[in-house]
Amino acid sequence: MQTRYVVVTPVRDEELYLPLTIESMVRQTIRPQQWVIVNDGSRDRTREIIDEAACRHTWIKAVHRTDRGFRKWGAGIIEAFYDGYNVLEPKDWEYLSKLDGDLSFEPDYFEKTFAKFRDDPKIGIGGGVLYHYEDGQRILENHPKFHVRGGVKIYRRACWEAIGGLWVGPGSDTVDEVKANMLGWTTTSFFDVHMIHHRFTGASWGRWGGLVKDGKIDYVSGYHPLFLAAKSLVRLPRRPYIVGSVALVYGYISAHLHGTPRVNDPNLIRYLRRQQLAKLFGGETIWK
């Protein structure tokens, strides 16, 4: 029996790369029951590209949002995602994929990932890993194994329902994983399943802006200050040297000073901080 899954893709101004994602999806050996592509107020040809795809393929559905006039940090992409999620027609899906519109991947991508879910019933959230090209070099977007990039996440239905869906705000792609682990699920990236990211993570914000955003997300998610300090020290020798670490700390502190709301889940924050301290002091942790 073929795996039943649905996909939601929020996009904004993706006329360059969305056709590559559509081509990758059309070529899948296991196609979704439905793929909803949400145009989040794009000003380029994204709307037309989505409509053309929906006309050619009955399993693709277009949703168009009005242009709010700016990129809404944190919550915008999740609000767009939910506009797509709420119009999904299949009700018997087993897996839900939140997929970015700037990716390309092999025809057996979903076939491979679902095989991994079947092999381990404890996996609640999984997905492939991203590579991007920089100066002609293919570079892995590295991260802890328990973390799955927000734009490639696949949720097992029981896990999705257990975590109560996504936090609508900055850090949603950390909050969901931490909550899943707290509830006994495993979250993991499949490092032998590759995808090409045509716009490297944080590119739309620039190097400085992207790292400041990451620091703010760490604050909103409830990161322990010691872990944030250690994270900043570890990235000192990585480009942009020193400045990148300063940006992380600046983002974290500025979010605190501006009273940016944190995730309203004290148990989750306590669990997260215990995991981070365990990582710093050599204990058992999901942070691998």
Backbone as CSV, one residue per row, in Angstrom:
resi,resn,N_x,N_y,N_z,CA_x,CA_y,CA_z,C_x,C_y,C_z
1,MET,0.846,-1.207,0.000,0.000,0.000,0.000,0.878,1.252,0.000
2,GLN,0.574,2.195,-0.873,1.398,3.394,-0.986,1.230,4.312,0.217
3,THR,2.338,4.884,0.638,2.325,5.795,1.780,1.446,7.002,1.477
4,ARG,0.597,7.354,2.430,-0.301,8.494,2.266,0.321,9.721,2.939
5,TYR,0.612,10.745,2.138,1.183,11.957,2.718,0.709,13.191,1.978
6,VAL,0.774,14.311,2.699,0.404,15.607,2.138,1.562,16.571,2.356
7,VAL,1.613,17.596,1.513,2.723,18.557,1.550,2.157,19.970,1.524
8,VAL,2.733,20.848,2.336,2.378,22.268,2.314,3.656,23.068,2.112
9,THR,3.640,23.973,1.133,4.819,24.780,0.804,4.462,26.261,0.802
10,PRO,4.865,27.011,1.841,4.683,28.467,1.804,5.843,29.108,1.037
11,VAL,5.544,30.006,0.119,6.598,30.652,-0.674,6.315,32.140,-0.816
12,ARG,7.392,32.892,-0.953,7.275,34.328,-1.216,8.410,34.718,-2.157
13,ASP,8.071,35.239,-3.319,9.054,35.692,-4.309,10.068,34.593,-4.629
14,GLU,9.566,33.454,-5.122,10.428,32.311,-5.423,10.382,31.931,-6.907
15,GLU,10.240,32.922,-7.789,10.116,32.599,-9.209,11.362,31.909,-9.766
16,LEU,12.531,32.144,-9.169,13.759,31.541,-9.679,13.854,30.051,-9.359
17,TYR,13.451,29.673,-8.153,13.719,28.312,-7.692,12.481,27.427,-7.562
18,LEU,11.300,28.010,-7.442,10.098,27.196,-7.287,9.914,26.212,-8.442
19,PRO,10.208,26.583,-9.691,10.071,25.595,-10.776,10.929,24.343,-10.547
20,LEU,12.083,24.495,-9.894,12.933,23.337,-9.611,12.283,22.425,-8.574
21,THR,11.640,23.037,-7.572,10.949,22.249,-6.554,9.746,21.529,-7.171
22,ILE,9.008,22.222,-8.030,7.866,21.597,-8.692,8.326,20.420,-9.545
23,GLU,9.392,20.614,-10.300,9.924,19.523,-11.129,10.315,18.322,-10.268
24,SER,10.951,18.597,-9.122,11.360,17.508,-8.225,10.144,16.759,-7.687
25,MET,9.090,17.481,-7.328,7.891,16.843,-6.786,7.174,16.011,-7.863
26,VAL,7.090,16.544,-9.070,6.395,15.837,-10.150,7.099,14.512,-10.459
27,ARG,8.407,14.468,-10.258,9.199,13.275,-10.589,9.238,12.247,-9.463
28,GLN,8.603,12.514,-8.314,8.692,11.591,-7.182,8.095,10.220,-7.496
29,THR,8.772,9.178,-7.017,8.274,7.819,-7.198,7.021,7.583,-6.354
30,ILE,6.904,8.308,-5.237,5.682,8.278,-4.436,5.169,9.713,-4.362
31,ARG,4.095,9.986,-5.042,3.556,11.342,-5.052,2.618,11.547,-3.870
32,PRO,2.454,12.801,-3.449,1.552,13.075,-2.318,0.091,12.977,-2.726
33,GLN,-0.753,12.787,-1.715,-2.195,12.855,-1.969,-2.568,14.267,-2.429
34,GLN,-1.936,15.253,-1.799,-2.165,16.642,-2.193,-0.958,17.481,-1.789
35,TRP,-0.648,18.453,-2.650,0.424,19.409,-2.372,-0.189,20.803,-2.475
36,VAL,-0.234,21.511,-1.347,-0.766,22.874,-1.334,0.415,23.843,-1.342
37,ILE,0.476,24.686,-2.351,1.522,25.710,-2.444,0.875,27.050,-2.120
38,VAL,1.396,27.707,-1.088,0.815,28.959,-0.606,1.683,30.124,-1.062
39,ASN,1.142,30.966,-1.889,1.821,32.177,-2.327,1.595,33.254,-1.268
40,ASP,2.660,33.582,-0.537,2.546,34.525,0.577,2.773,35.961,0.099
41,GLY,1.904,36.419,-0.797,1.959,37.817,-1.249,3.145,38.144,-2.124
42,SER,3.538,37.241,-2.994,4.711,37.475,-3.849,4.470,38.621,-4.828
43,ARG,5.576,39.284,-5.187,5.503,40.397,-6.127,6.103,40.034,-7.484
44,ASP,6.656,38.815,-7.593,7.242,38.386,-8.861,6.271,37.416,-9.550
45,ARG,6.765,36.464,-10.326,5.917,35.549,-11.086,5.523,34.295,-10.299
46,THR,5.749,34.295,-9.005,5.443,33.104,-8.208,3.987,32.683,-8.362
47,ARG,3.069,33.643,-8.331,1.635,33.320,-8.461,1.365,32.561,-9.754
48,GLU,1.886,33.074,-10.869,1.636,32.445,-12.156,2.235,31.045,-12.213
49,ILE,3.414,30.871,-11.627,4.078,29.563,-11.641,3.246,28.534,-10.873
50,ILE,2.708,28.951,-9.720,1.868,28.041,-8.921,0.600,27.688,-9.683
51,ASP,-0.056,28.682,-10.268,-1.309,28.439,-10.984,-1.092,27.510,-12.185
52,GLU,0.028,27.692,-12.887,0.332,26.823,-14.025,0.504,25.376,-13.572
53,ALA,1.206,25.202,-12.437,1.425,23.848,-11.915,0.109,23.217,-11.481
54,ALA,-0.756,24.008,-10.839,-2.044,23.491,-10.373,-2.943,23.111,-11.553
55,CYS,-2.823,23.827,-12.658,-3.609,23.483,-13.842,-3.140,22.176,-14.471
56,ARG,-1.857,21.911,-14.409,-1.303,20.705,-15.023,-1.493,19.459,-14.159
57,HIS,-1.544,19.642,-12.839,-1.569,18.488,-11.942,-2.705,18.647,-10.930
58,THR,-3.642,17.732,-10.942,-4.821,17.848,-10.087,-4.492,17.715,-8.609
59,TRP,-3.330,17.130,-8.271,-2.955,16.938,-6.873,-2.227,18.161,-6.299
60,ILE,-2.051,19.201,-7.115,-1.459,20.461,-6.648,-2.571,21.488,-6.480
61,LYS,-2.584,22.151,-5.330,-3.609,23.165,-5.040,-2.919,24.490,-4.754
62,ALA,-3.439,25.564,-5.315,-2.879,26.910,-5.124,-3.677,27.678,-4.081
63,VAL,-2.944,28.382,-3.211,-3.544,29.312,-2.259,-2.786,30.627,-2.379
64,HIS,-3.506,31.726,-2.485,-2.851,33.028,-2.637,-3.227,33.953,-1.479
65,ARG,-2.199,34.503,-0.820,-2.414,35.474,0.244,-2.095,36.861,-0.293
66,THR,-2.695,37.875,0.307,-2.402,39.244,-0.110,-1.025,39.651,0.402
67,ASP,-0.437,40.615,-0.260,0.892,41.093,0.111,0.799,42.002,1.336
68,ARG,1.464,41.597,2.419,1.471,42.427,3.631,2.487,43.562,3.517
69,GLY,3.331,43.510,2.487,4.281,44.584,2.227,5.668,44.377,2.800
70,PHE,5.866,43.278,3.526,7.179,43.016,4.120,7.256,41.554,4.533
71,ARG,8.497,41.081,4.767,8.687,39.740,5.301,8.418,39.788,6.795
72,LYS,7.477,38.994,7.263,7.105,38.988,8.679,7.963,37.979,9.413
73,TRP,8.868,38.483,10.217,9.837,37.627,10.884,9.148,36.602,11.786
74,GLY,9.556,35.347,11.602,9.098,34.305,12.517,7.721,33.787,12.221
75,ALA,6.708,34.597,12.458,5.330,34.121,12.367,4.809,34.054,10.933
76,GLY,5.332,34.880,10.036,4.782,34.991,8.687,4.722,33.667,7.947
77,ILE,5.818,32.935,7.943,5.865,31.682,7.194,4.960,30.633,7.811
78,ILE,4.802,30.658,9.140,3.937,29.680,9.799,2.470,30.025,9.544
79,GLU,2.137,31.307,9.554,0.769,31.713,9.216,0.426,31.277,7.796
80,ALA,1.383,31.453,6.870,1.158,31.024,5.487,1.015,29.507,5.420
81,PHE,1.860,28.810,6.169,1.761,27.349,6.211,0.361,26.918,6.643
82,TYR,-0.159,27.546,7.704,-1.469,27.141,8.206,-2.592,27.482,7.235
83,ASP,-2.410,28.529,6.438,-3.405,28.808,5.403,-3.486,27.650,4.409
84,GLY,-2.340,27.003,4.170,-2.330,25.830,3.307,-2.818,24.589,4.021
85,TYR,-2.367,24.404,5.237,-2.755,23.225,6.025,-4.271,23.162,6.209
86,ASN,-4.878,24.306,6.437,-6.319,24.343,6.731,-7.207,24.033,5.533
87,VAL,-6.636,24.021,4.321,-7.449,23.682,3.144,-7.111,22.298,2.590
88,LEU,-6.257,21.559,3.279,-5.946,20.197,2.836,-7.223,19.370,2.773
89,GLU,-7.428,18.674,1.682,-8.641,17.879,1.505,-8.514,16.445,2.035
90,PRO,-7.401,15.744,1.812,-7.286,14.386,2.357,-7.276,14.405,3.886
91,LYS,-8.020,13.518,4.496,-8.087,13.452,5.956,-7.402,12.213,6.517
92,ASP,-6.986,11.306,5.641,-6.425,10.042,6.112,-4.903,9.977,5.945
93,TRP,-4.257,11.150,5.851,-2.810,11.159,5.653,-2.055,10.580,6.853
94,GLU,-0.916,9.962,6.539,-0.039,9.382,7.556,1.118,10.314,7.910
95,TYR,1.535,11.106,6.927,2.665,12.005,7.110,2.337,13.372,6.522
96,LEU,2.886,14.393,7.159,2.729,15.774,6.697,4.114,16.356,6.458
97,SER,4.332,16.888,5.267,5.621,17.505,4.938,5.469,19.015,4.829
98,LYS,6.337,19.731,5.526,6.455,21.184,5.369,7.693,21.401,4.520
99,LEU,7.495,21.830,3.283,8.567,21.840,2.296,8.799,23.241,1.751
100,ASP,10.041,23.681,1.733,10.368,24.985,1.159,10.298,24.934,-0.363
101,GLY,10.179,26.094,-0.981,10.049,26.185,-2.431,11.318,26.596,-3.127
102,ASP,12.489,26.345,-2.499,13.767,26.668,-3.141,14.706,25.461,-3.111
103,LEU,14.117,24.260,-3.206,14.876,23.019,-3.084,14.739,22.178,-4.347
104,SER,15.734,21.341,-4.591,15.588,20.282,-5.585,16.122,19.001,-4.984
105,PHE,15.592,17.859,-5.446,15.930,16.587,-4.818,15.615,15.445,-5.771
106,GLU,16.165,14.276,-5.456,16.052,13.118,-6.326,14.626,12.553,-6.334
107,PRO,14.268,11.818,-7.401,12.903,11.270,-7.510,12.511,10.312,-6.384
108,ASP,13.506,9.707,-5.724,13.189,8.769,-4.646,13.342,9.397,-3.258
109,TYR,13.338,10.733,-3.185,13.534,11.388,-1.887,12.490,10.936,-0.866
110,PHE,11.224,11.072,-1.196,10.188,10.709,-0.230,10.142,9.198,-0.006
111,GLU,10.404,8.427,-1.031,10.450,6.971,-0.875,11.503,6.572,0.161
112,LYS,12.673,7.196,0.087,13.752,6.892,1.033,13.406,7.339,2.456
113,THR,12.842,8.529,2.585,12.552,9.026,3.933,11.444,8.210,4.598
114,PHE,10.445,7.824,3.861,9.373,7.026,4.463,9.872,5.647,4.874
115,ALA,10.827,5.115,4.150,11.417,3.830,4.536,12.087,3.945,5.898
116,LYS,12.713,5.076,6.150,13.369,5.293,7.444,12.340,5.441,8.560
117,PHE,11.245,6.114,8.282,10.166,6.213,9.272,9.614,4.823,9.603
118,ARG,9.453,3.982,8.576,8.921,2.635,8.814,9.892,1.784,9.621
119,ASP,11.188,1.986,9.393,12.199,1.202,10.102,12.258,1.537,11.586
120,ASP,11.867,2.761,11.947,11.921,3.181,13.351,10.627,3.904,13.716
121,PRO,9.703,3.187,14.360,8.404,3.782,14.702,8.485,4.935,15.701
122,LYS,9.654,5.121,16.333,9.795,6.216,17.293,10.115,7.546,16.621
123,ILE,10.492,7.509,15.349,10.800,8.767,14.652,9.501,9.539,14.441
124,GLY,9.428,10.733,15.040,8.253,11.574,14.902,8.431,12.675,13.883
125,ILE,9.684,13.173,13.772,10.012,14.231,12.805,11.321,13.852,12.128
126,GLY,11.342,13.883,10.811,12.565,13.561,10.078,12.626,14.324,8.777
127,GLY,13.758,14.200,8.096,13.929,14.858,6.809,15.369,14.754,6.349
128,GLY,15.596,15.065,5.093,16.944,15.017,4.544,17.799,16.176,5.009
129,VAL,19.026,16.216,4.515,19.942,17.309,4.846,20.160,18.172,3.615
130,LEU,20.500,19.434,3.858,20.638,20.407,2.787,22.099,20.662,2.432
131,TYR,22.340,20.784,1.150,23.622,21.237,0.629,23.364,22.483,-0.211
132,HIS,24.317,23.408,-0.194,24.239,24.524,-1.127,25.610,24.712,-1.771
133,TYR,25.638,25.468,-2.837,26.891,25.709,-3.559,27.403,27.113,-3.244
134,GLU,28.672,27.176,-2.923,29.319,28.447,-2.629,30.690,28.441,-3.275
135,ASP,30.925,29.384,-4.205,32.180,29.440,-4.960,32.493,28.104,-5.621
136,GLY,31.461,27.461,-6.148,31.647,26.204,-6.846,31.782,24.982,-5.956
137,GLN,31.781,25.172,-4.642,31.931,24.065,-3.703,30.568,23.646,-3.148
138,ARG,30.356,22.340,-3.064,29.116,21.802,-2.494,29.290,21.721,-0.977
139,ILE,28.483,22.468,-0.242,28.683,22.616,1.197,27.467,22.109,1.960
140,LEU,27.718,21.248,2.948,26.655,20.744,3.808,26.250,21.813,4.809
141,GLU,24.957,22.033,4.973,24.468,22.937,6.013,24.365,22.122,7.301
142,ASN,25.436,22.117,8.038,25.579,21.216,9.180,24.773,21.677,10.392
143,HIS,24.404,20.727,11.223,23.619,21.009,12.422,23.542,19.735,13.247
144,PRO,23.078,19.802,14.504,22.939,18.580,15.309,22.006,17.584,14.632
145,LYS,22.251,16.301,14.848,21.472,15.263,14.180,19.992,15.317,14.546
146,PHE,19.685,15.738,15.786,18.272,15.760,16.190,17.483,16.864,15.489
147,HIS,18.193,17.823,14.909,17.532,18.963,14.270,17.254,18.662,12.810
148,VAL,16.046,18.987,12.367,15.660,18.871,10.962,15.336,20.279,10.477
149,ARG,15.944,20.675,9.382,15.687,22.022,8.869,14.191,22.254,8.664
150,GLY,13.752,23.454,9.017,12.332,23.760,8.980,11.689,23.548,7.624
151,GLY,12.448,23.730,6.556,11.885,23.626,5.218,11.895,22.235,4.625
152,VAL,12.306,21.211,5.405,12.324,19.845,4.875,11.645,18.869,5.839
153,LYS,10.913,19.386,6.792,10.381,18.529,7.853,9.229,17.643,7.396
154,ILE,9.276,16.404,7.856,8.195,15.452,7.665,7.746,15.015,9.054
155,TYR,6.460,15.136,9.322,5.894,14.785,10.624,5.065,13.511,10.510
156,ARG,5.347,12.548,11.385,4.443,11.417,11.518,3.162,11.937,12.171
157,ARG,2.022,11.480,11.717,0.766,12.065,12.174,0.610,12.016,13.698
158,ALA,0.933,10.878,14.321,0.766,10.757,15.777,1.627,11.774,16.512
159,CYS,2.824,12.054,15.988,3.702,13.047,16.605,3.137,14.448,16.400
160,TRP,2.691,14.737,15.186,2.094,16.049,14.880,0.959,16.363,15.847
161,GLU,0.106,15.377,16.069,-1.032,15.591,16.958,-0.587,15.709,18.416
162,ALA,0.459,14.974,18.798,0.954,15.027,20.179,1.549,16.391,20.520
163,ILE,2.278,16.992,19.578,2.917,18.287,19.862,1.959,19.447,19.647
164,GLY,0.774,19.161,19.097,-0.217,20.219,18.902,0.084,21.138,17.746
165,GLY,0.793,20.618,16.729,1.123,21.449,15.572,2.295,22.376,15.841
166,LEU,2.339,23.489,15.117,3.482,24.397,15.166,3.206,25.647,15.990
167,TRP,4.229,26.074,16.721,4.240,27.365,17.396,4.259,28.447,16.324
168,VAL,3.314,29.378,16.369,3.242,30.440,15.368,4.089,31.611,15.842
169,GLY,5.361,31.544,15.509,6.297,32.571,15.932,7.716,32.144,15.639
170,PRO,8.692,32.982,15.961,10.091,32.639,15.734,10.474,31.370,16.494
171,GLY,11.324,30.556,15.874,11.811,29.364,16.555,10.910,28.160,16.458
172,SER,9.912,28.218,15.580,8.966,27.104,15.488,9.669,25.801,15.135
173,ASP,10.757,25.884,14.321,11.425,24.653,13.904,12.390,24.120,14.957
174,THR,12.523,24.819,16.075,13.229,24.272,17.244,12.216,23.791,18.271
175,VAL,11.188,24.586,18.482,10.175,24.273,19.490,9.514,22.926,19.211
176,ASP,9.180,22.662,17.941,8.490,21.402,17.629,9.358,20.188,17.945
177,GLU,10.649,20.287,17.624,11.562,19.164,17.877,11.782,18.931,19.362
178,VAL,12.005,20.007,20.081,12.248,19.867,21.517,11.015,19.276,22.197
179,LYS,9.826,19.752,21.799,8.598,19.229,22.403,8.411,17.760,22.050
180,ALA,8.704,17.399,20.800,8.576,16.000,20.390,9.496,15.110,21.217
181,ASN,10.742,15.535,21.403,11.680,14.760,22.210,11.220,14.673,23.662
182,MET,10.701,15.784,24.183,10.213,15.802,25.561,9.087,14.789,25.746
183,LEU,8.296,14.561,24.688,7.168,13.642,24.755,7.542,12.210,24.372
184,GLY,8.846,11.972,24.142,9.306,10.603,23.898,9.526,10.223,22.451
185,TRP,9.337,11.165,21.529,9.596,10.906,20.128,11.066,11.137,19.799
186,THR,11.517,10.583,18.699,12.849,10.845,18.162,12.704,11.809,16.998
187,THR,13.612,12.783,16.916,13.671,13.667,15.751,15.056,13.517,15.155
188,THR,15.143,13.408,13.848,16.449,13.137,13.254,16.527,13.578,11.797
189,SER,17.687,14.081,11.437,17.987,14.322,10.026,18.606,13.059,9.450
190,PHE,18.276,12.764,8.216,18.818,11.592,7.532,20.006,12.060,6.690
191,PHE,21.211,11.892,7.210,22.385,12.471,6.568,22.794,11.755,5.281
192,ASP,22.134,10.660,4.961,22.402,9.993,3.691,21.324,10.293,2.651
193,VAL,20.422,11.213,2.978,19.388,11.643,2.027,19.593,13.138,1.781
194,HIS,20.004,13.480,0.564,20.456,14.843,0.288,19.447,15.644,-0.531
195,MET,19.451,16.958,-0.277,18.662,17.899,-1.069,19.568,19.088,-1.403
196,ILE,19.287,19.747,-2.496,20.042,20.957,-2.863,19.213,22.179,-2.488
197,HIS,19.836,23.060,-1.699,19.204,24.295,-1.248,19.730,25.429,-2.132
198,HIS,18.895,25.956,-2.969,19.363,26.946,-3.949,19.496,28.342,-3.365
199,ARG,18.960,28.524,-2.152,19.162,29.775,-1.435,19.558,29.366,-0.026
200,PHE,20.875,29.528,0.318,21.332,28.983,1.590,20.572,29.594,2.756
201,THR,20.486,28.824,3.841,19.694,29.213,5.001,20.077,30.609,5.493
202,GLY,19.090,31.482,5.609,19.323,32.843,6.089,19.678,33.837,4.998
203,ALA,19.738,33.375,3.742,20.188,34.261,2.661,19.296,35.478,2.485
204,SER,17.993,35.312,2.674,17.073,36.432,2.447,17.286,37.562,3.450
205,TRP,17.970,37.265,4.561,18.222,38.287,5.584,19.646,38.841,5.517
206,GLY,20.500,38.269,4.652,21.904,38.661,4.635,22.657,37.942,5.754
207,ARG,23.989,37.912,5.682,24.779,37.181,6.676,24.561,37.736,8.082
208,TRP,24.726,39.042,8.246,24.564,39.654,9.578,23.121,39.509,10.059
209,GLY,22.176,39.897,9.211,20.777,39.836,9.602,20.323,38.424,9.926
210,GLY,20.813,37.434,9.159,20.440,36.055,9.412,20.934,35.554,10.756
211,LEU,22.154,35.952,11.134,22.715,35.515,12.417,22.076,36.257,13.588
212,VAL,21.752,37.532,13.394,21.009,38.260,14.432,19.653,37.590,14.640
213,LYS,19.009,37.217,13.537,17.715,36.523,13.610,17.872,35.213,14.383
214,ASP,18.947,34.475,14.119,19.183,33.212,14.829,19.325,33.446,16.336
215,GLY,20.017,34.524,16.701,20.170,34.844,18.120,18.835,35.166,18.771
216,LYS,17.988,35.888,18.048,16.656,36.208,18.571,15.816,34.938,18.716
217,ILE,15.930,34.043,17.738,15.201,32.774,17.805,15.662,31.956,19.000
218,ASP,16.966,31.957,19.272,17.490,31.231,20.438,16.886,31.775,21.726
219,TYR,16.722,33.086,21.792,16.105,33.683,22.979,14.644,33.263,23.097
220,VAL,13.902,33.407,21.995,12.472,33.083,21.998,12.257,31.614,22.356
221,SER,13.143,30.743,21.879,13.015,29.309,22.143,13.359,28.940,23.574
222,GLY,14.038,29.851,24.291,14.362,29.587,25.686,15.767,29.076,25.931
223,TYR,16.690,29.293,24.980,18.065,28.823,25.159,18.652,29.307,26.484
224,HIS,19.419,28.429,27.124,20.142,28.816,28.333,21.257,29.784,27.948
225,PRO,21.458,30.868,28.716,22.513,31.838,28.372,23.895,31.197,28.255
226,LEU,24.199,30.205,29.088,25.514,29.533,29.001,25.664,28.792,27.676
227,PHE,24.570,28.194,27.213,24.634,27.466,25.952,24.802,28.444,24.795
228,LEU,24.114,29.571,24.864,24.250,30.592,23.826,25.685,31.110,23.792
229,ALA,26.293,31.306,24.973,27.681,31.766,25.034,28.613,30.736,24.413
230,ALA,28.395,29.463,24.732,29.230,28.403,24.180,29.061,28.308,22.663
231,LYS,27.828,28.430,22.217,27.543,28.400,20.774,28.283,29.526,20.049
232,SER,28.318,30.689,20.669,28.991,31.843,20.071,30.499,31.631,20.023
233,LEU,31.049,31.032,21.065,32.495,30.765,21.087,32.882,29.748,20.017
234,VAL,32.055,28.722,19.868,32.353,27.664,18.899,32.364,28.205,17.472
235,ARG,31.525,29.200,17.185,31.461,29.682,15.815,32.465,30.800,15.505
236,LEU,33.277,31.200,16.500,34.275,32.247,16.273,35.166,31.989,15.047
237,PRO,35.678,30.751,14.856,36.569,30.522,13.709,35.840,30.279,12.387
238,ARG,34.501,30.426,12.371,33.740,30.218,11.141,33.369,31.560,10.518
239,ARG,33.310,31.576,9.197,32.936,32.814,8.510,31.478,33.175,8.762
240,PRO,31.157,34.444,8.901,32.081,35.580,9.048,32.741,35.552,10.428
241,TYR,34.067,35.503,10.436,34.825,35.339,11.661,34.497,36.426,12.685
242,ILE,34.336,36.031,13.919,34.072,36.905,15.068,32.732,37.635,14.925
243,VAL,32.541,38.289,13.772,31.316,39.071,13.555,30.082,38.178,13.695
244,GLY,30.187,36.944,13.218,29.055,36.030,13.310,28.653,35.761,14.746
245,SER,29.646,35.586,15.602,29.368,35.337,17.019,28.777,36.575,17.677
246,VAL,29.301,37.741,17.308,28.768,38.996,17.841,27.298,39.149,17.447
247,ALA,26.967,38.781,16.203,25.594,38.894,15.720,24.655,37.995,16.522
248,LEU,25.092,36.767,16.816,24.265,35.850,17.609,23.953,36.434,18.981
249,VAL,25.019,36.902,19.661,24.847,37.456,21.000,23.982,38.716,20.955
250,TYR,24.239,39.547,19.955,23.447,40.776,19.807,21.967,40.451,19.640
251,GLY,21.676,39.462,18.782,20.280,39.086,18.566,19.626,38.590,19.841
252,TYR,20.335,37.766,20.599,19.807,37.193,21.842,19.521,38.300,22.858
253,ILE,20.511,39.189,23.054,20.373,40.251,24.057,19.312,41.268,23.630
254,SER,19.283,41.616,22.347,18.305,42.613,21.890,16.882,42.075,22.043
255,ALA,16.696,40.776,21.811,15.359,40.191,22.000,14.949,40.287,23.460
256,HIS,15.904,40.075,24.362,15.622,40.192,25.801,15.281,41.637,26.175
257,LEU,16.089,42.570,25.682,15.891,43.973,26.040,14.576,44.528,25.480
258,HIS,14.161,44.010,24.335,12.923,44.494,23.724,11.697,43.740,24.239
259,GLY,11.904,42.826,25.160,10.774,42.095,25.728,10.069,41.191,24.734
260,THR,10.850,40.643,23.768,10.258,39.741,22.783,9.636,38.537,23.498
261,PRO,8.383,38.223,23.223,7.719,37.109,23.928,8.413,35.777,23.673
262,ARG,8.577,35.021,24.755,9.145,33.684,24.641,8.031,32.657,24.479
263,VAL,8.418,31.453,24.090,7.451,30.362,23.998,6.780,30.197,25.366
264,ASN,5.473,30.186,25.360,4.720,30.141,26.608,4.538,28.691,27.073
265,ASP,5.665,28.063,27.432,5.639,26.670,27.872,6.825,26.449,28.814
266,PRO,6.651,26.751,30.093,7.753,26.621,31.059,8.356,25.215,31.104
267,ASN,7.536,24.176,30.977,8.054,22.810,30.991,8.979,22.552,29.809
268,LEU,8.605,23.086,28.672,9.423,22.931,27.468,10.763,23.634,27.637
269,ILE,10.749,24.854,28.162,11.990,25.607,28.343,12.887,24.914,29.364
270,ARG,12.301,24.386,30.438,13.104,23.666,31.426,13.757,22.429,30.809
271,TYR,12.972,21.705,30.009,13.513,20.513,29.347,14.642,20.902,28.401
272,LEU,14.425,21.940,27.596,15.439,22.410,26.652,16.727,22.783,27.378
273,ARG,16.616,23.524,28.461,17.810,23.978,29.173,18.550,22.821,29.842
274,ARG,17.800,21.827,30.333,18.459,20.646,30.893,19.266,19.928,29.813
275,GLN,18.697,19.823,28.633,19.401,19.184,27.526,20.662,19.962,27.148
276,GLN,20.548,21.279,27.137,21.699,22.100,26.756,22.812,22.032,27.803
277,LEU,22.452,22.057,29.054,23.457,21.945,30.118,24.107,20.568,30.095
278,ALA,23.316,19.528,29.791,23.882,18.186,29.676,24.912,18.138,28.551
279,LYS,24.629,18.832,27.464,25.583,18.902,26.352,26.876,19.587,26.788
280,LEU,26.752,20.666,27.540,27.935,21.414,27.967,28.790,20.631,28.961
281,PHE,28.134,19.818,29.793,28.865,19.151,30.868,28.962,17.639,30.679
282,GLY,28.801,17.183,29.435,29.093,15.785,29.121,28.033,14.776,29.498
283,GLY,26.785,15.184,29.675,25.724,14.260,30.035,24.999,13.729,28.811
284,GLU,23.991,12.861,29.036,23.156,12.342,27.958,22.247,13.457,27.450
285,THR,22.179,13.596,26.153,21.408,14.707,25.596,20.987,14.411,24.170
286,ILE,19.941,15.086,23.720,19.545,14.967,22.316,20.488,15.763,21.423
287,TRP,21.298,16.662,22.033,22.151,17.585,21.277,23.396,16.860,20.772
288,LYS,23.230,16.061,19.727,24.350,15.265,19.182,24.645,15.671,17.756
